[in-house]
Amino acid sequence: MKRSDKVRQAYPSDLTDAQWAVIEPLYSGMRTYKWSKRELTNAVLYFVKTGCQWRHLPHDFPPYSTVHSFYRRARLSGLWEKILRHLVKISRERAGRKAVPSYAIIDSQSVKTTGAAKERGIDGGKKRKAGSGTSS
């Protein structure tokens, strides 16, 4: 029995059948190798959810180098962005809203600036605020 034929344990980060059905069409036209796109996607979701290192992916996923290569190619090709846009569209439509937002609101209190950081800061060696005009 090949490693890819084994039934592995399910992880909380795995896609359900319904979730996979929503994004599976977005993988059309991609070449299929030894590992299924669903299994590779589940491995990437596990990696993202847990924050583990690539080499620390559980052994019942495809080899980490294969998963990393899949992730990288999907990122460079724009597949992840395409999936996210598709999911946003679906969730907006289910909420009774237009598929694409017509405007956005940015709260100025939420936008931080760092202009003053150049003028002031903490000088760790002197244990005083730099630019305060006092000397040690």
N, C-alpha and C positions, 0 to 999 in steps of 0.2 A: 504494500500500500504506500503510495507516494504521500509525502508530507502535506501536499495541497489537497489530498482526498480525505484527510482526517477531519472529523467533526470536532471543532474546538469549543471550549466553554464560551458562553456569552458574557460580554462585559457591559457595564451600564452605558458606556459611550457608543455601543453598537447601534446602527440604524435598524429601526423596525422595518418590517416588510412594507408597510404603508409609506414610511419616510423614503425608503429606497425607491419605491415606485414613482415618487414625485421627481427625484433627481436622476434616475436611471437614463431617461431619454437624452440628457445633456452629455452623456458619455458616448453617444452614437458617433460612429466614424473613427473612434479610437481603436487602435490595434489591440487585440487580446493576446496575451502571452500565457504563461503558466498560471498566473494568479488572476482571480476575478477582480473587476474594478470595485465591486462591493467590499471584498475582503481588504483590498488596498485602502479604500476610503475609511473603513472601520479602523484600520491600523493608524491612519493619520489622525482620525478623531480621538483615538486613545492617546496618542502622543500629545495632541493639543490639550486635551482635558487634563491629563495627569502631569504634564510638564516634564516627563522623563527625558532622558537622553535617547537619541536614536538607537544606540547600542543596547539600551536597556528595555527595548520593546519585548514583551513576553514572547517566548519561543513558539507559541502556537500561532503567531502572526507570520506573514511572509518575512523573509530575511530583512533586517533593518536597512541594508543597502538598497534593496529593491523598493522598499516603502519610501525611503528618502528620495530615490531617483524619481519615483512616481509623483511624490509631493512637489519636487522641484520643477519637473516638466509641466505639471498642472498649474503651478504658480506662474511660470514664465509664459505659458500659453493663454493665461487669463481664465482658466477653467474655474478656479475658486471664486473669482469675482462674478463670473457668469452664474454659478450656482447660488451665490448670495443674492444677486439681483433677482433671480427667479424666485427664491424663497420669500424675499421682501414683497414682491409682486403678489404672490399667492396669499401671504398673510394679510396684506392690505385689502385685497379683494374679499377675503373671508370676513374681514371686519366691516365690510360695506363701504370701503373707501375706494378712490381711484387707484389704479395699479401703480401709477407714478405720482409722487407728490408734486404739487404745483408751486409750492413755496416752502421756505424754511425760516424759522425764527432762531436767532442767536441771541442769547441773553448776555449782555455785556458784563454782567457780574460773574459769569462763568468763564469768560475768556481772560486768561492770565497773561500779563506782560512781564518781560524781564529787563526792561530798559534800565531800571535803577540798579540792577545787579552789577553793572560795570563800574558804577561809582562807589558802591559800598560792598563790604563783605567782611568775613571774619578772617583775620590773620592768625592762623593757629599757633604760630610760634610766639607771637607777642600777647596773645590772649586779650586782644582788644579789637574793636571794630576799625577796619581800615577806612581812611577818609574822614574820620571823625575830628581831625584837627589836633588831637592830643598826641603827645609823644611819650615814650617810655624812658 
